[in-house]
């Protein structure tokens, strides 16, 4: 069965709105409600593929039926798609349920040990034959694979809940080279909320050797990891830890496989993210039986899910319409070739309150880097005061404008309040000598 199209318009529109500097006063962006959305996790389907393909098809039919009502954005398969990788019928049963990957409700797979040709060599030729890289490259969410021409390990990106997501799927027992690749992928997406999908990571609330290796050398090192999902062990559990950068990572495991009974193989995980309440609601459901597992290990809510906002940056030049104000005491010059844009402003230093102001529409209260651009000259001011407006009061950073001109110079990271106001100023009130320069500022969201 093919998973059919779902709309991403709400999430995409919200992300665009949040990342745009509007030309007039606007309500604080944090008042806008981000969409609630769902991710489906498929635990080991090996016995469903071998003996009971009807329960596998019921799972994916439910995804198709519920995609709009539940705003399902992705299906994460944690591996062991089949029980015996040399059995064509099992692969065919799995594909009849999963269908071709589409951009509507896309899926990603972290191949399990039963999907490999051999757990000794970790070759995945058969898996690649039935789920080749080429069938995923057409997805808008497709990012890349390792090795480059195979589908053993892969990453996808998507937008949901007003934020960006990165899913890295790694095959069973990742090697050092594969972990190095995954680190490079996650590092290249610092503003994406990262998810690891892999087969063997933890047994309930205890990490196995693979999980310990992945936590130590990948997950704990990257500040943007938020979740890991795994299966392999017939168990269910959550491990919540902080990484070395202080980020909280929820590591979630579930597997219901059973070789002798049909019904346990029919359960999947429904994971609903509420960005406004910062929660992940996890339910375990069998579409085939139309029943839930309601014990504490299988139905729970995780709180304080702090998501990374999408990348945002804006530049305000002294010529940006309705964004820069300065009194007539500030002159205009094109003298220096280090200027940003057509020209820049200058003024004599005086003990007066006559700042030039840059108006910036901050999308949401948070931490932002403020950088400034100016032309440097031996006759310019060696202690130019830049004013940064924060909720706790104005902060002043003095900059030597005789050096480091013609590039972005960071003033540091500051808490800036949401809203469209004067956020950065250049003051004339300085004990330094020489012209004070006001050219351009750049504000970039950090968190």
C-alpha positions in Angstrom: 0.0 0.0 0.0 1.2 3.5 -0.8 1.1 6.2 1.9 -0.8 9.1 0.4 -0.3 12.8 0.5 -0.6 15.0 3.6 -0.4 18.8 3.8 2.6 20.5 5.2 1.3 24.0 4.5 0.6 25.0 8.1 4.1 24.0 9.4 5.9 25.6 6.4 3.8 28.8 6.6 4.5 29.1 10.3 8.2 28.6 9.8 8.3 31.3 7.1 6.3 33.7 9.3 8.6 33.2 12.3 11.7 33.7 10.1 10.6 36.9 8.4 11.3 40.4 9.6 8.0 42.2 9.0 7.9 45.8 7.8 5.7 47.1 10.7 4.8 46.4 14.3 3.9 42.8 15.0 2.6 40.7 17.8 5.3 38.8 19.6 5.9 35.6 17.7 5.7 33.4 20.8 2.0 34.1 20.9 1.5 32.2 17.6 0.4 28.6 18.2 2.7 26.1 16.6 1.0 23.0 15.1 0.7 19.7 17.1 1.9 16.8 15.0 2.5 13.1 15.2 5.4 10.7 14.5 4.7 7.0 14.2 7.3 4.5 15.4 7.3 1.0 13.9 9.0 -1.6 16.2 10.4 -4.8 14.8 8.1 -6.1 12.1 10.1 -9.3 11.3 7.4 -11.8 12.3 4.7 -9.8 10.7 6.6 -9.9 7.5 7.2 -13.6 7.9 3.9 -14.9 9.2 1.2 -12.2 9.6 1.6 -9.6 6.8 -2.1 -8.6 7.5 -1.1 -6.9 10.7 1.7 -5.0 9.0 -0.7 -3.8 6.3 -3.2 -2.8 9.0 -0.5 -0.6 10.6 0.3 1.3 7.4 -3.3 1.5 6.4 -4.0 3.2 9.7 -1.2 5.7 9.0 -2.8 6.5 5.7 -6.3 6.8 7.2 -5.1 9.0 10.1 -2.5 11.1 8.4 -4.6 14.2 8.2 -6.5 14.0 11.5 -3.4 13.3 13.5 -1.1 15.4 11.3 1.3 12.5 10.8 4.7 13.8 9.6 7.0 10.8 9.6 7.1 7.0 10.1 10.3 5.8 11.9 11.0 2.0 11.5 13.6 0.9 14.0 14.7 -2.1 12.1 14.3 -5.9 11.6 11.9 -5.3 8.8 12.2 -9.0 8.0 13.2 -12.1 10.0 15.2 -13.8 7.3 17.0 -11.5 4.8 17.4 -14.4 2.3 13.6 -14.9 2.0 12.1 -12.9 -0.9 8.6 -13.4 0.4 9.3 -11.6 3.6 10.7 -8.6 1.8 7.7 -8.6 -0.6 5.3 -8.7 2.4 7.1 -5.8 4.0 7.0 -3.7 0.8 3.3 -4.5 0.2 2.7 -2.8 3.6 5.2 0.0 3.5 4.7 0.9 -0.1 7.0 3.2 -2.0 8.3 6.1 0.1 6.6 9.3 -0.8 6.8 12.9 0.3 3.4 12.7 1.9 4.0 10.7 5.0 7.7 9.7 4.4 9.4 6.9 6.2 12.9 6.1 7.2 14.5 2.8 8.3 17.4 1.9 10.6 18.2 -1.6 9.3 18.3 -4.3 12.0 20.5 -7.3 12.4 17.9 -9.5 10.7 17.9 -7.2 7.7 21.6 -7.7 7.1 23.3 -10.4 5.0 25.5 -11.2 8.0 26.0 -9.7 11.4 29.7 -10.5 11.2 30.4 -8.5 8.0 27.4 -6.2 8.5 26.8 -6.3 4.7 23.4 -5.0 3.7 23.2 -6.0 0.1 19.7 -7.6 0.4 18.3 -4.7 2.3 19.7 -2.3 -0.4 18.1 -4.5 -3.0 14.6 -4.1 -1.6 14.9 -0.7 0.0 17.5 1.0 -2.3 18.8 4.5 -2.0 17.3 5.4 -5.4 13.7 5.0 -4.1 14.3 7.7 -1.4 16.3 10.3 -3.3 13.1 11.9 -4.7 11.8 12.8 -1.3 12.1 16.5 -0.5 13.2 15.4 3.0 16.0 13.2 1.7 19.4 14.4 2.8 22.1 11.8 2.1 23.5 8.3 2.9 26.6 6.6 4.0 28.2 4.9 2.1 27.2 7.5 -0.5 25.8 5.0 -3.0 24.0 2.8 -0.4 21.1 3.1 1.9 22.7 1.5 5.0 22.7 4.8 6.9 20.7 7.8 5.9 19.4 11.2 7.1 16.3 13.1 6.3 15.1 16.6 7.3 11.6 18.0 7.6 9.6 20.8 9.2 6.9 20.3 11.8 5.6 22.2 14.8 7.2 25.4 13.5 10.7 23.9 13.8 13.2 21.9 11.7 13.9 18.3 12.3 16.8 16.0 11.4 16.4 12.2 11.5 19.5 10.1 11.3 18.9 6.4 10.7 21.8 4.0 11.4 22.1 0.3 10.8 22.7 -2.3 13.5 25.9 -1.9 15.5 27.3 1.3 13.8 31.0 1.3 13.1 33.4 4.1 14.1 33.3 5.4 10.5 29.5 5.5 10.5 29.5 7.3 13.8 32.0 9.9 12.3 29.6 10.4 9.4 26.6 10.8 11.7 28.5 13.4 13.8 29.3 15.4 10.6 25.7 15.3 9.6 24.3 16.5 12.9 27.1 19.2 13.2 26.0 20.5 9.8 22.4 21.0 11.0 22.8 22.9 14.3 19.3 24.5 14.1 17.6 21.1 13.5 16.1 19.1 16.4 18.0 15.8 15.9 16.5 12.3 16.2 18.5 9.0 16.1 16.8 5.9 14.7 18.7 2.7 15.2 17.9 -0.9 15.9 19.8 -1.9 19.1 20.4 0.8 21.6 18.8 0.0 24.9 16.9 -2.8 26.6 14.1 -1.0 28.5 16.0 1.4 30.8 19.5 -0.1 30.3 21.8 0.7 27.4 23.5 -2.1 25.6 27.0 -1.9 24.2 25.7 -0.3 21.0 23.7 2.3 22.9 26.7 3.1 25.2 28.9 3.6 22.2 26.4 5.8 20.4 25.7 7.8 23.5 29.4 8.4 24.3 30.6 9.1 20.7 27.6 10.7 19.1 24.4 11.5 20.9 25.8 13.1 24.1 28.3 15.2 22.1 25.7 17.0 19.9 23.7 19.9 21.5 20.7 19.5 19.2 19.8 15.8 19.9 16.4 15.5 21.4 15.4 11.9 20.9 16.6 8.4 20.1 14.3 5.5 19.1 15.2 1.8 19.0 13.8 -1.7 19.2 15.5 -5.1 19.1 14.7 -6.2 22.7 11.2 -7.3 23.6 10.8 -4.6 26.2 9.8 -0.9 26.5 11.5 1.9 28.3 12.7 5.5 28.5 16.1 6.8 29.5 16.3 10.6 30.0 19.8 12.1 30.2 21.5 15.4 29.6 24.2 15.6 27.0 27.5 17.3 27.5 26.0 20.6 26.2 23.2 20.5 28.8 20.5 19.4 26.3 18.0 16.8 27.5 17.8 13.6 25.3 14.8 11.2 25.7 15.9 7.7 24.6 12.9 5.6 23.8 12.8 1.9 23.1 9.9 -0.5 22.3 9.5 -4.0 20.7 6.6 -6.3 20.7 7.7 -9.1 18.4 6.5 -12.6 19.0 7.2 -15.6 16.8 4.3 -17.8 18.2 1.5 -15.3 18.5 0.1 -12.9 15.9 -1.4 -10.1 18.0 1.7 -8.8 19.9 3.3 -8.0 16.5 0.5 -5.6 15.6 1.4 -2.7 17.9 3.0 0.6 16.9 3.9 3.8 18.7 1.9 7.0 18.2 4.0 9.9 19.4 2.4 13.3 19.4 4.5 16.4 19.8 2.9 19.6 21.3 5.4 22.4 20.8 3.2 24.9 22.8 3.0 22.7 25.9 6.5 21.2 25.3 5.3 17.7 25.6 5.6 14.3 23.8 2.5 12.1 24.3 3.3 8.5 23.7 0.6 5.8 23.1 1.0 2.2 22.0 -1.8 1.0 19.7 -2.7 -1.9 17.5 -4.7 -0.9 14.4 -5.4 -4.6 13.7 -6.9 -5.1 17.2 -8.1 -1.5 17.7 -6.7 -1.6 21.2 -4.1 0.3 23.3 -1.5 -0.8 25.8 -2.2 1.4 28.7 0.5 0.4 31.3 3.0 3.0 32.4 5.7 1.7 30.1 3.6 2.0 27.0 1.4 5.1 27.6 3.0 8.2 29.1 3.8 11.9 28.5 7.2 13.4 28.5 7.4 17.1 29.6 9.9 19.9 29.1 10.5 19.1 25.4 12.6 22.2 24.6 12.8 22.5 20.8 15.4 24.4 18.9 13.8 27.3 16.9 14.5 27.5 13.2 17.6 29.3 12.1 16.9 33.0 11.9 19.1 36.0 11.0 18.6 39.5 9.8 20.8 42.4 8.7 19.8 46.1 9.2 21.9 48.6 7.3 21.9 52.4 7.8 20.0 52.6 4.5 17.4 49.9 5.3 14.0 51.6 5.0 12.2 52.4 8.2 14.9 50.5 10.2 17.5 53.1 10.9 17.1 56.4 12.6 19.7 59.1 13.4 19.6 62.9 14.0 20.9 65.5 11.5 24.1 65.5 13.5 25.1 62.2 11.9 26.7 62.7 8.5 26.8 60.3 5.5 30.0 59.1 3.9 31.2 56.8 1.1 34.9 57.4 1.9 35.8 53.9 3.0 35.7 50.9 0.7 35.1 48.8 3.8 31.6 50.1 4.1 28.5 47.7 4.1 26.2 48.8 1.3 26.2 52.2 -0.4 27.4 54.4 2.5 27.7 54.7 6.2 27.0 57.3 8.9 29.5 59.2 11.1 29.4 61.7 14.0 31.8 63.4 16.3 32.0 62.0 19.9 30.3 64.2 22.4 28.9 63.8 26.0 25.3 63.9 24.7 22.6 61.3 24.3 22.3 61.2 20.5 22.5 57.5 19.4 21.8 56.1 16.0 19.3 53.2 16.3 18.7 50.0 14.4 15.1 48.7 14.6 14.9 44.9 14.5 11.8 42.7 14.6 12.8 39.9 17.0 10.6 36.8 16.3 10.7 35.3 19.8 12.4 36.0 23.1 15.6 34.1 23.2 19.4 34.3 22.9 20.8 36.2 19.9 24.3 37.0 18.7 24.7 40.7 17.8 27.4 41.5 15.3 28.3 44.9 13.8 29.9 46.1 10.6 31.9 49.3 10.3 34.7 50.8 8.3 38.0 51.0 10.2 40.3 53.9 10.0 43.1 55.3 12.2 41.1 58.4 12.7 37.9 56.7 13.8 36.9 56.2 17.4 38.8 53.7 19.5 35.9 53.2 22.1 32.7 53.4 20.2 29.8 52.5 22.5 27.2 50.0 21.0 24.0 49.8 23.0 22.1 46.4 23.1 18.6 46.6 24.5 17.8 43.6 26.7 14.8 42.8 29.0 17.1 43.4 32.0 18.3 46.8 30.7 20.7 48.3 28.2 24.1 46.7 27.8 27.0 48.7 26.4 29.9 47.2 24.5 32.8 49.4 23.4 34.4 48.7 20.1 37.7 49.9 18.7 36.7 51.1 15.2 40.3 51.6 14.2 40.7 47.9 13.6 38.8 44.9 12.2 36.8 46.9 9.7 35.0 45.6 6.7 33.7 42.4 8.4 31.2 41.2 11.0 32.5 41.8 14.5 30.5 40.1 17.3 29.4 42.1 20.3 28.4 38.8 22.1 25.3 36.9 22.8 22.3 38.7 24.4 18.8 38.0 25.5 16.5 40.0 23.2 12.8 40.3 23.8 10.3 39.6 21.0 8.9 42.6 19.2 9.7 45.2 16.6 11.7 47.9 18.4 15.0 49.6 18.5 17.3 46.9 19.6 20.9 48.1 18.8 22.3 51.6 19.0 25.5 53.4 18.3 26.2 56.1 20.9 28.3 59.3 20.5 28.9 59.4 24.3 32.4 58.2 24.6 35.8 59.3 26.0 37.4 57.9 22.8 38.6 60.2 20.0 37.7 60.2 16.3 34.5 59.8 14.4 31.9 57.3 15.6 30.7 55.1 12.8 27.3 53.6 12.3 27.0 51.2 9.3 25.2 47.8 9.8 24.2 45.3 12.4 23.4 41.5 12.1 21.2 39.7 14.6 21.3 35.9 14.6 19.2 33.6 16.8 21.3 31.2 19.0 18.5 29.6 21.1 
